[in-house]
Amino acid sequence: MTGNNVSHSMNKTKRKFKPNLQVKKFYIPEEDKWVTLKISASGIRNIDKLGISVAIKKAKEKGYYTA
């Protein structure tokens, strides 16, 4: 996503918004293994809310996760 940096004098220069990606390990008790995911901060909050098993199931349905 792109946008503008706006200075105090209202000069505008182009900038890019990048996702807040983190590398995080999650334990999946059903499979008794650890998985390492490169995931956004909002994705980590989503996994905390839903649980890793439900989040992976939804990701597989949408085609984001293959393992």
C-alpha positions as CSV (number, residue, x, y, z in Angstrom):
1,M,0.0,0.0,0.0
2,T,1.3,3.5,-0.8
3,G,0.6,6.9,0.6
4,N,2.3,10.2,1.4
5,N,4.6,11.5,4.1
6,V,3.3,14.9,4.9
7,S,5.7,17.4,6.5
8,H,4.8,20.3,8.8
9,S,4.9,22.6,5.7
10,M,2.4,20.2,4.0
11,N,5.0,19.0,1.4
12,K,4.1,15.5,0.3
13,T,6.5,12.7,-0.7
14,K,5.6,9.1,-1.6
15,R,6.0,6.4,1.0
16,K,5.1,2.7,1.3
17,F,3.2,1.0,4.1
18,K,4.7,-2.4,4.9
19,P,3.1,-5.2,7.0
20,N,4.4,-5.8,10.5
21,L,5.8,-9.3,9.9
22,Q,7.2,-11.4,12.7
23,V,8.7,-14.9,12.7
24,K,7.0,-17.0,15.4
25,K,6.9,-20.6,16.4
26,F,3.5,-22.2,17.4
27,Y,2.9,-25.6,19.0
28,I,0.1,-27.7,17.4
29,P,-1.0,-30.2,20.1
30,E,-3.1,-32.3,17.7
31,E,-0.1,-33.0,15.5
32,D,2.4,-32.9,18.4
33,K,4.8,-30.6,16.5
34,W,6.0,-27.0,16.3
35,V,5.5,-24.9,13.2
36,T,7.4,-21.7,12.3
37,L,5.3,-19.1,10.6
38,K,6.2,-15.6,9.2
39,I,3.0,-13.9,10.3
40,S,1.7,-10.3,10.8
41,A,1.0,-8.8,14.2
42,S,-2.7,-8.9,13.4
43,G,-2.4,-12.6,12.5
44,I,-0.8,-13.3,15.9
45,R,-3.7,-11.6,17.6
46,N,-6.1,-13.6,15.5
47,I,-4.4,-16.9,16.5
48,D,-4.5,-15.8,20.1
49,K,-8.3,-15.2,19.7
50,L,-9.2,-18.3,17.7
51,G,-6.5,-20.8,18.6
52,I,-3.8,-22.2,16.3
53,S,-5.9,-25.2,15.1
54,V,-8.9,-23.1,14.0
55,A,-6.6,-20.5,12.4
56,I,-4.7,-23.0,10.4
57,K,-8.0,-24.7,9.3
58,K,-9.3,-21.3,8.0
59,A,-5.9,-20.5,6.3
60,K,-6.0,-23.9,4.5
61,E,-9.5,-23.2,3.3
62,K,-8.4,-19.9,1.8
63,G,-5.2,-21.4,0.4
64,Y,-2.7,-19.4,2.5
65,Y,-1.2,-22.4,4.4
66,T,0.3,-25.5,3.0
67,A,2.0,-28.1,5.1
